[in-house]
Amino acid sequence: MALDSNYSLLYKLAKKLLYLKVEDARLVLSVKITKLLGAIVYLFVEFMLLLCLLGFLASAIGHLLCNVMQPVWAYTIIATFYLILTVVVVLAKKSLIINPIARMVSKLIVEQPNS
């Protein structure tokens, strides 16, 4: 009789432990997803602001160059600069984009040991 009681208690405690582990995993996952989505939104907003800045800067440089040369050539020079910048980003995609994102996600998912 006492043996059944011990097994019953052990079963209840194991069930409660499993439930707590699952809840802990859900909470940790929600925190990590929140951090990841926050970082994505932050980077998106910063990217949009940077695009606005570059647009106004390119427009200002274009107007400045229009005083020195024909407008067609001034804006062609700016477009060429953006084309070269695009080629550099495409060629260095792994080191400029993929590796930093992989580092951030792996740092977020894999916790450092407490030593």
Backbone as a printed PyTorch tensor [residue, N CA C, xyz], in Angstrom:
tensor([[[  0.8230,  -1.1860,   0.0000],
         [  0.0000,   0.0000,   0.0000],
         [  0.8670,   1.2500,   0.0000]],

        [[  1.8950,   1.2630,   0.8340],
         [  2.7700,   2.4310,   0.9130],
         [  3.5850,   2.5750,  -0.3680]],

        [[  3.8930,   1.4280,  -0.9730],
         [  4.6590,   1.4480,  -2.2110],
         [  3.8450,   2.0970,  -3.3350]],

        [[  2.5500,   1.7840,  -3.4170],
         [  1.6840,   2.4150,  -4.4040],
         [  1.5810,   3.9130,  -4.1630]],

        [[  1.5530,   4.2940,  -2.9090],
         [  1.4750,   5.7060,  -2.5570],
         [  2.7340,   6.4430,  -2.9980]],

        [[  3.8980,   5.8010,  -2.8180],
         [  5.1600,   6.4190,  -3.2350],
         [  5.2320,   6.5630,  -4.7530]],

        [[  4.7860,   5.5150,  -5.4620],
         [  4.7840,   5.5950,  -6.9200],
         [  3.8120,   6.6570,  -7.4120]],

        [[  2.6840,   6.7490,  -6.7630],
         [  1.6940,   7.7580,  -7.1310],
         [  2.2550,   9.1560,  -6.9130]],

        [[  2.9220,   9.3500,  -5.7830],
         [  3.5360,  10.6510,  -5.4880],
         [  4.6470,  10.9600,  -6.4900]],

        [[  5.4490,   9.9270,  -6.7910],
         [  6.5310,  10.1040,  -7.7660],
         [  5.9700,  10.4670,  -9.1350]],

        [[  4.8750,   9.8210,  -9.5430],
         [  4.2320,  10.1100, -10.8190],
         [  3.7130,  11.5490, -10.8420]],

        [[  3.0800,  11.9900,  -9.7790],
         [  2.5430,  13.3520,  -9.7190],
         [  3.6650,  14.3830,  -9.7800]],

        [[  4.7480,  14.1030,  -9.0510],
         [  5.8740,  15.0470,  -9.0550],
         [  6.5540,  15.0990, -10.4300]],

        [[  6.6890,  13.9440, -11.0800],
         [  7.3010,  13.9090, -12.4120],
         [  6.4150,  14.6460, -13.4210]],

        [[  5.1070,  14.4630, -13.2850],
         [  4.1730,  15.1410, -14.1780],
         [  4.2480,  16.6530, -13.9770]],

        [[  4.3230,  17.0870, -12.7120],
         [  4.4250,  18.5160, -12.4170],
         [  5.7560,  19.0790, -12.9270]],

        [[  6.8360,  18.3170, -12.7770],
         [  8.1440,  18.7530, -13.2620],
         [  8.1280,  18.9140, -14.7810]],

        [[  7.5370,  17.9490, -15.4660],
         [  7.4400,  18.0450, -16.9210],
         [  6.6120,  19.2540, -17.3310]],

        [[  5.5130,  19.5050, -16.6410],
         [  4.6750,  20.6660, -16.9300],
         [  5.4620,  21.9570, -16.7280]],

        [[  6.2260,  22.0410, -15.6470],
         [  7.0210,  23.2440, -15.3830],
         [  8.1290,  23.4330, -16.4130]],

        [[  8.7330,  22.3390, -16.8480],
         [  9.7770,  22.4370, -17.8840],
         [  9.1890,  22.9400, -19.2030]],

        [[  8.0050,  22.4460, -19.5540],
         [  7.3530,  22.8940, -20.7820],
         [  6.9920,  24.3730, -20.6690]],

        [[  6.4720,  24.8040, -19.5340],
         [  6.1330,  26.2150, -19.3330],
         [  7.3820,  27.0880, -19.3970]],

        [[  8.4730,  26.6120, -18.8070],
         [  9.7290,  27.3570, -18.8530],
         [ 10.2100,  27.4930, -20.2970]],

        [[ 10.1250,  26.4150, -21.0570],
         [ 10.5450,  26.4580, -22.4710],
         [  9.6700,  27.4300, -23.2600]],

        [[  8.3760,  27.4430, -22.9770],
         [  7.4790,  28.3680, -23.6740],
         [  7.8200,  29.8200, -23.3420]],

        [[  8.1250,  30.0890, -22.0760],
         [  8.4770,  31.4560, -21.6840],
         [  9.7980,  31.8950, -22.3060]],

        [[ 10.7820,  31.0070, -22.2960],
         [ 12.0780,  31.3320, -22.8940],
         [ 11.9130,  31.5780, -24.3930]],

        [[ 11.1090,  30.7370, -25.0450],
         [ 10.8630,  30.9080, -26.4710],
         [ 10.1570,  32.2290, -26.7620]],

        [[  9.1890,  32.5840, -25.9400],
         [  8.4850,  33.8490, -26.1730],
         [  9.4140,  35.0440, -25.9740]],

        [[ 10.3040,  34.9800, -25.0060],
         [ 11.2650,  36.0680, -24.8040],
         [ 12.1920,  36.1850, -26.0060]],

        [[ 12.6620,  35.0570, -26.4930],
         [ 13.5920,  35.0900, -27.6190],
         [ 12.9050,  35.5610, -28.8940]],

        [[ 11.6640,  35.1360, -29.1140],
         [ 10.9350,  35.5960, -30.2920],
         [ 10.6690,  37.0950, -30.1940]],

        [[ 10.3580,  37.5640, -28.9830],
         [ 10.1350,  38.9980, -28.7890],
         [ 11.3970,  39.7910, -29.1010]],

        [[ 12.5270,  39.3180, -28.6280],
         [ 13.7930,  40.0060, -28.9120],
         [ 14.0950,  40.0020, -30.4040]],

        [[ 13.8630,  38.8680, -31.0590],
         [ 14.1350,  38.7680, -32.4850],
         [ 13.2260,  39.6860, -33.2930]],

        [[ 11.9370,  39.6720, -32.9870],
         [ 11.0090,  40.5540, -33.7060],
         [ 11.2960,  42.0250, -33.4290]],

        [[ 11.6820,  42.3420, -32.1990],
         [ 12.0640,  43.7160, -31.8720],
         [ 13.2670,  44.1660, -32.6800]],

        [[ 14.2470,  43.2750, -32.8100],
         [ 15.4370,  43.6100, -33.6010],
         [ 15.0800,  43.7820, -35.0730]],

        [[ 14.1720,  42.9560, -35.5830],
         [ 13.7610,  43.0660, -36.9830],
         [ 13.0460,  44.3890, -37.2310]],

        [[ 12.1240,  44.7370, -36.3490],
         [ 11.3900,  46.0000, -36.5070],
         [ 12.3390,  47.1880, -36.4010]],

        [[ 13.2570,  47.1430, -35.4290],
         [ 14.2280,  48.2230, -35.2570],
         [ 15.0770,  48.3960, -36.5190]],

        [[ 15.5740,  47.2840, -37.0560],
         [ 16.4030,  47.3700, -38.2590],
         [ 15.5910,  47.8700, -39.4550]],

        [[ 14.3320,  47.4740, -39.5470],
         [ 13.4820,  47.9430, -40.6390],
         [ 13.2800,  49.4530, -40.5570]],

        [[ 12.9910,  49.9570, -39.3660],
         [ 12.7890,  51.4020, -39.1950],
         [ 14.0800,  52.1610, -39.5020]],

        [[ 15.1910,  51.6620, -38.9990],
         [ 16.4760,  52.3220, -39.2720],
         [ 16.7940,  52.2870, -40.7630]],

        [[ 16.4730,  51.1900, -41.4200],
         [ 16.7040,  51.0810, -42.8590],
         [ 15.8670,  52.0980, -43.6290]],

        [[ 14.6160,  52.2500, -43.2470],
         [ 13.7470,  53.2190, -43.9220],
         [ 14.2490,  54.6560, -43.7090]],

        [[ 14.6720,  54.9660, -42.4970],
         [ 15.2130,  56.3000, -42.2320],
         [ 16.4980,  56.5410, -43.0180]],

        [[ 17.3220,  55.5060, -43.1240],
         [ 18.5560,  55.6320, -43.9030],
         [ 18.2460,  55.8450, -45.3830]],

        [[ 17.2230,  55.1600, -45.8950],
         [ 16.8350,  55.3690, -47.2910],
         [ 16.3570,  56.7950, -47.5340]],

        [[ 15.5700,  57.3260, -46.5990],
         [ 15.1290,  58.7260, -46.7290],
         [ 16.3260,  59.6700, -46.7240]],

        [[ 17.2510,  59.4230, -45.8200],
         [ 18.4520,  60.2480, -45.7420],
         [ 19.2350,  60.1930, -47.0460]],

        [[ 19.4300,  58.9890, -47.5600],
         [ 20.1780,  58.8620, -48.8150],
         [ 19.4430,  59.5190, -49.9840]],

        [[ 18.1340,  59.4270, -49.9880],
         [ 17.3610,  60.0750, -51.0530],
         [ 17.5340,  61.5830, -51.0430]],

        [[ 17.3990,  62.1820, -49.8680],
         [ 17.5710,  63.6340, -49.7790],
         [ 19.0130,  64.0460, -50.0520]],

        [[ 19.9540,  63.2560, -49.5920],
         [ 21.3640,  63.5620, -49.8370],
         [ 21.6800,  63.4780, -51.3300]],

        [[ 21.1650,  62.4500, -51.9950],
         [ 21.3910,  62.3190, -53.4380],
         [ 20.7410,  63.4750, -54.1940]],

        [[ 19.5710,  63.8810, -53.7630],
         [ 18.8930,  65.0090, -54.4060],
         [ 19.6920,  66.3010, -54.2200]],

        [[ 20.2060,  66.5070, -53.0200],
         [ 21.0020,  67.7120, -52.7560],
         [ 22.2900,  67.7100, -53.5730]],

        [[ 22.9470,  66.5750, -53.6430],
         [ 24.1740,  66.4960, -54.4360],
         [ 23.8620,  66.6890, -55.9150]],

        [[ 22.7310,  66.1400, -56.3700],
         [ 22.3300,  66.3210, -57.7650],
         [ 22.0960,  67.7810, -58.0900]],

        [[ 21.4040,  68.4980, -57.2080],
         [ 21.1810,  69.9260, -57.4420],
         [ 22.4950,  70.7010, -57.4000]],

        [[ 23.3820,  70.3060, -56.5320],
         [ 24.6840,  70.9630, -56.4470],
         [ 25.4920,  70.7310, -57.7190]],

        [[ 25.4720,  69.5040, -58.2240],
         [ 26.2090,  69.2030, -59.4590],
         [ 25.5700,  69.8390, -60.6880]],

        [[ 24.2720,  70.1320, -60.6200],
         [ 23.5920,  70.7800, -61.7610],
         [ 24.1590,  72.1640, -62.0300]],

        [[ 24.7530,  72.7880, -61.0130],
         [ 25.3640,  74.1040, -61.2150],
         [ 26.6450,  73.9970, -62.0250]],

        [[ 27.2840,  72.8300, -62.0040],
         [ 28.5660,  72.6500, -62.6690],
         [ 28.4230,  71.9840, -64.0350]],

        [[ 27.4470,  71.1060, -64.1910],
         [ 27.2740,  70.3510, -65.4420],
         [ 25.8030,  70.2160, -65.7700]],

        [[ 25.5110,  69.5680, -66.8700],
         [ 24.1260,  69.3550, -67.2700],
         [ 23.4340,  68.4160, -66.2720]],

        [[ 22.1500,  68.6350, -66.0030],
         [ 21.4370,  67.8080, -65.0280],
         [ 21.4510,  66.3080, -65.3430]],

        [[ 21.4090,  65.9690, -66.6170],
         [ 21.4210,  64.5470, -66.9940],
         [ 22.6940,  63.8800, -66.5020]],

        [[ 23.8350,  64.5480, -66.6970],
         [ 25.1040,  63.9700, -66.2710],
         [ 25.2430,  63.9750, -64.7520]],

        [[ 24.7180,  64.9840, -64.1140],
         [ 24.7970,  65.0500, -62.6500],
         [ 24.0560,  63.8680, -62.0230]],

        [[ 22.8450,  63.6270, -62.5060],
         [ 22.0780,  62.5170, -61.9420],
         [ 22.5920,  61.1640, -62.4110]],

        [[ 23.2400,  61.1060, -63.5650],
         [ 23.8730,  59.8650, -64.0180],
         [ 25.0500,  59.5040, -63.1140]],

        [[ 25.8070,  60.5110, -62.6850],
         [ 26.9160,  60.2710, -61.7600],
         [ 26.3950,  59.7030, -60.4420]],

        [[ 25.3110,  60.2600, -59.9440],
         [ 24.7290,  59.7650, -58.6850],
         [ 24.2110,  58.3420, -58.8670]],

        [[ 23.5490,  58.0660, -59.9720],
         [ 23.0430,  56.7150, -60.2340],
         [ 24.1930,  55.7110, -60.3420]],

        [[ 25.3010,  56.1250, -60.9700],
         [ 26.4720,  55.2550, -61.0760],
         [ 27.0480,  54.9480, -59.7020]],

        [[ 27.0810,  55.9470, -58.8300],
         [ 27.5600,  55.7250, -57.4700],
         [ 26.6980,  54.6810, -56.7670]],

        [[ 25.3660,  54.7960, -56.9050],
         [ 24.4730,  53.8230, -56.2750],
         [ 24.6180,  52.4400, -56.9040]],

        [[ 24.8880,  52.3900, -58.1980],
         [ 25.1140,  51.1080, -58.8590],
         [ 26.3750,  50.4380, -58.3280]],

        [[ 27.4430,  51.2130, -58.1760],
         [ 28.6900,  50.6710, -57.6170],
         [ 28.4760,  50.2130, -56.1790]],

        [[ 27.7410,  50.9950, -55.4080],
         [ 27.4390,  50.6160, -54.0280],
         [ 26.6310,  49.3210, -53.9760]],

        [[ 25.6920,  49.1540, -54.8930],
         [ 24.8890,  47.9260, -54.9610],
         [ 25.7550,  46.7280, -55.3080]],

        [[ 26.6690,  46.8910, -56.2510],
         [ 27.5680,  45.7980, -56.6300],
         [ 28.4510,  45.3990, -55.4500]],

        [[ 28.9610,  46.3740, -54.7050],
         [ 29.7900,  46.0740, -53.5350],
         [ 28.9840,  45.3010, -52.4950]],

        [[ 27.7470,  45.7090, -52.2630],
         [ 26.9110,  45.0090, -51.2780],
         [ 26.6020,  43.5940, -51.7370]],

        [[ 26.3240,  43.4100, -53.0170],
         [ 26.0340,  42.0640, -53.5320],
         [ 27.2600,  41.1740, -53.4250]],

        [[ 28.4240,  41.7060, -53.7480],
         [ 29.6430,  40.9030, -53.6810],
         [ 30.0600,  40.5890, -52.2450]],

        [[ 29.7920,  41.4950, -51.3300],
         [ 30.1720,  41.2860, -49.9260],
         [ 28.9640,  40.9200, -49.0640]],

        [[ 27.9740,  40.2870, -49.6900],
         [ 26.7220,  39.9540, -49.0020],
         [ 26.9620,  39.0910, -47.7640]],

        [[ 27.8360,  38.1200, -47.8830],
         [ 28.0490,  37.1990, -46.7670],
         [ 28.6540,  37.9100, -45.5590]],

        [[ 29.6690,  38.7230, -45.7870],
         [ 30.3290,  39.3710, -44.6530],
         [ 29.5730,  40.5880, -44.1310]],

        [[ 28.7820,  41.2430, -44.9880],
         [ 28.0540,  42.4370, -44.5520],
         [ 26.6620,  42.1460, -44.0120]],

        [[ 26.0090,  41.1070, -44.5210],
         [ 24.6150,  40.8710, -44.1570],
         [ 24.4160,  39.5300, -43.4530]],

        [[ 24.8570,  38.4510, -44.0680],
         [ 24.5330,  37.1120, -43.5650],
         [ 25.2440,  36.8050, -42.2490]],

        [[ 26.5480,  37.0520, -42.1750],
         [ 27.2800,  36.7290, -40.9480],
         [ 26.7990,  37.5210, -39.7350]],

        [[ 26.5610,  38.8380, -39.8270],
         [ 26.0400,  39.5380, -38.6470],
         [ 24.6650,  39.0400, -38.1990]],

        [[ 23.7880,  38.7170, -39.1590],
         [ 22.4700,  38.1920, -38.7920],
         [ 22.6120,  36.8250, -38.1350]],

        [[ 23.4570,  35.9710, -38.6900],
         [ 23.6650,  34.6460, -38.1050],
         [ 24.2470,  34.7600, -36.7010]],

        [[ 25.1730,  35.6990, -36.5060],
         [ 25.7500,  35.9090, -35.1800],
         [ 24.6970,  36.3540, -34.1750]],

        [[ 23.8230,  37.2790, -34.6020],
         [ 22.7900,  37.7870, -33.6970],
         [ 21.7960,  36.6860, -33.3340]],

        [[ 21.3570,  35.9190, -34.3250],
         [ 20.3770,  34.8610, -34.0650],
         [ 20.9930,  33.7570, -33.2160]],

        [[ 22.2310,  33.3850, -33.4990],
         [ 22.8570,  32.3300, -32.6950],
         [ 23.1170,  32.8030, -31.2750]],

        [[ 23.4480,  34.0750, -31.0930],
         [ 23.6320,  34.6150, -29.7490],
         [ 22.3060,  34.6290, -28.9870]],

        [[ 21.2320,  34.8720, -29.7090],
         [ 19.9110,  34.9130, -29.1050],
         [ 19.4190,  33.5200, -28.7370]],

        [[ 19.6540,  32.5480, -29.6060],
         [ 19.1350,  31.1970, -29.3760],
         [ 20.0280,  30.3920, -28.4280]],

        [[ 21.3290,  30.4300, -28.6670],
         [ 22.2470,  29.6440, -27.8540],
         [ 22.7230,  30.5030, -26.6910]],

        [[ 22.3970,  30.0780, -25.4970],
         [ 22.7950,  30.8400, -24.3170],
         [ 24.2290,  30.5090, -23.9340]],

        [[ 24.9410,  31.5010, -23.4430],
         [ 26.2960,  31.3050, -22.9960],
         [ 26.2870,  30.5670, -21.6570]],

        [[ 27.2460,  29.6750, -21.4310],
         [ 27.2770,  28.9780, -20.1320],
         [ 27.6130,  29.9520, -19.0080]],

        [[ 27.0230,  29.7230, -17.8550],
         [ 27.2660,  30.5750, -16.6860],
         [ 28.5100,  30.0680, -15.9700]],

        [[ 29.6540,  30.6410, -16.3000],
         [ 30.8920,  30.1960, -15.6320],
         [ 31.6440,  31.3680, -15.0810]]])
